[in-house]
Amino acid sequence: MDPVLAADLAALPDVLDTTRRYAADVLAGLGDRPVSPAVTADPRALPVVGGGFAGALAEFGERWADGFAASAGPRYLGFVTGGATPAAVAGDWLAGAFDQNPSSRSGAEAATELERETVRWLAELFGVDGHTGAFVSGATMSNFVGLALAREWLGEQRGVSVAEQGVAALGEVTVLSGSPHSSVYKALSMLGLGRGCVRLVPTLAEREAVDVGALEGVLGSVSGPVVVVANAGTVNTVDFDDLRALVRLRERYPFWLHVDAAFGGFAALSGEHAHLVDGLAEADSVCVDLHKWLNVPYDSAVQFTRRRDLQVRVFQNAAAYLGLPTDDPDFVHLTPQNSRRLRALAAWFALAAYGREGHREVVERCVAQARRLGALLDGTAGVRLLAPVRLNVVCFAVDGAEVGEVMERVNGSGEAFLTPTVYAGQPAMRAAFSNWRTTDEDTDRVYAAIVKALPN
Ligand SMILES: *Cc1c(COP(=O)(O)O)cnc(C)c1O
C-alpha cells in the first residue's frame, strides 16, 4: 500500500473525527459566513506525492473553504435552494462510509430495500401512493425519466417501441406546456425529441398557470397523442396548473401527463396549500426534487410513475451477471445510471428523524417567511411585487435602478443572496425560501439588505 494511504488507514478514526470537528465548525459559522463570497481561483498542478488527509484538509482550508458560499444557510434565497438538516447530513455521510451500490439486489439487498422504503414514504408524503419510483440526481434527471416514459408511451400509441427502434420510428412529437422549466427543454434535447417539439400554450391572464381552455383548443387541433407537461410550482411566481382539470381533459384527449412538481410538490405537506396539488396522484409521471425543500444534501430527487413497465422497457440493462428484469425490477433496470450511490439514505434519515410533522413545519415556516418579506416589500416605496406570494417565492421589481445593480449590492453585502429573472417582460428579482434554518430575524436581515441596496 502507498505509505501515505497506509498512514491514513492507520489513522482513520482521527481522519473522521477531524472531519467531524471541521464540519461542525463550518456549520456553526454558517450564519456569519458571507452568503456569496467573491472568489479568485489559483489553479495548481496535480500532486505527484499527496499530503495525506491532513495535507489535503490544510490545503482545502487555505485555498477553497473561504470561497464556498453559505448556500446551506438561512439567507441564501437564490434559485430554489435547500440546506441540509442534521439527520440528512448524517445520512449523507453514512452513504459515503457504507459506500453501497443499490443498482441491484445482488450483494446490496438491504440497501435496495431501504431505497424502496424511502420511495414509498415519499410517495405517501406527496400523495402519490399508487406510483412507484426511484432516486435520481436532481429534478432535471427526474423530468428526463418522466419524459423518457412519455416517449415510450407515445411509441406504444403508434405501435412502435422507441427503446428498440429509436426515435426515428416515432415520427413527429408535440409537447404542450404553459410555463415549462428550462430543464424540460434540456431533457427533450437529451431524449432526441428536440427542444423544438415544445409548443407553448397560453397561460391565464397575469399568471404562469396554463389556460386549460386554450389547452383544450390545441388538443382538439393536433392529431394523435401528445405529451402535456404540467407545472406544480413555477420558479418565478410558484404558480400551479389546475391538475384536476388536466386529468379531466385526459379523459377526452389522449395524452401523457407529466407533472414537474420539483418544489411545488411540497405544497402537499401544508393543510392550507395541499389543494394546489390535488390531482397529482393521477399524473402518469411526477418529478419532485429533494435537495430543495426536503433539505437533504445535493444531489437528490425522486421520480414517480404509474407505468413502471414502460420504465423497464426504456432503462433495462439486461446482462448475464445482472439478470433480467422481474416483476419487481432492480433499480439498474429503472434509472439512467447503473451503479449509483445510496442517495436514498440521506432522505431516509431526514424522514425517520423528523417525519411528516417536522417537514410540514419547515414548509409552513418557509411560506410564512416569504409572506413576511412580501408584505415588507409591498409596503416599500420603489418596490413592486410582480405576483402575489403564492407559496415560497417573492418576485419583485425595483423602480429607478437596474435590477443588476441592486442585486449586486444585495449579494455583495454578504447578508443575502437573491437571483435575477425576467417575468412578464420585466427584469426582476426572486427571493425563494426553502431552507429549514430561516427565521423571522433572517428575513428581517434580508429585507434590510434589500432596502439598503435600493437607489436613494
Ligand atoms: C429546480 C427545478 C428543476 C431542475 O432541478 P435540478 O435539481 O436543478 O435538476 C426543474 N423544475 C423545476 C420547477 C425546478 O424548480
The ligand as an SDF file (V2000), in Angstrom:
LIG
                    3D

 15 15  0  0  0  0  0  0  0  0999 V2000
  -35.0950   23.2730   -9.7710 C   0  0  0  0  0  0  0  0  0  0  0  0
  -36.1010   22.8630  -10.7520 C   0  0  0  0  0  0  0  0  0  0  0  0
  -35.8000   21.9430  -11.7700 C   0  0  0  0  0  0  0  0  0  0  0  0
  -34.4090   21.3950  -12.0060 C   0  0  0  0  0  0  0  0  0  0  0  0
  -33.8690   20.8830  -10.8440 O   0  0  0  0  0  0  0  0  0  0  0  0
  -32.3480   20.4020  -10.6710 P   0  0  0  0  0  0  0  0  0  0  0  0
  -32.4030   19.7700   -9.3350 O   0  0  0  0  0  0  0  0  0  0  0  0
  -31.5150   21.6390  -10.7300 O   0  0  0  0  0  0  0  0  0  0  0  0
  -32.0370   19.4450  -11.7520 O   0  0  0  0  0  0  0  0  0  0  0  0
  -36.8370   21.5520  -12.5890 C   0  0  0  0  0  0  0  0  0  0  0  0
  -38.0600   22.0660  -12.4620 N   0  0  0  0  0  0  0  0  0  0  0  0
  -38.3790   22.9790  -11.5200 C   0  0  0  0  0  0  0  0  0  0  0  0
  -39.7760   23.5080  -11.4350 C   0  0  0  0  0  0  0  0  0  0  0  0
  -37.4090   23.3970  -10.6340 C   0  0  0  0  0  0  0  0  0  0  0  0
  -37.7170   24.2990   -9.6740 O   0  0  0  0  0  0  0  0  0  0  0  0
  1  2  1  0
  2  3  1  0
  2 14  2  0
  3  4  1  0
  3 10  2  0
  4  5  1  0
  5  6  1  0
  6  7  2  0
  6  8  1  0
  6  9  1  0
 10 11  1  0
 11 12  2  0
 12 13  1  0
 12 14  1  0
 14 15  1  0
M  END
$$$$
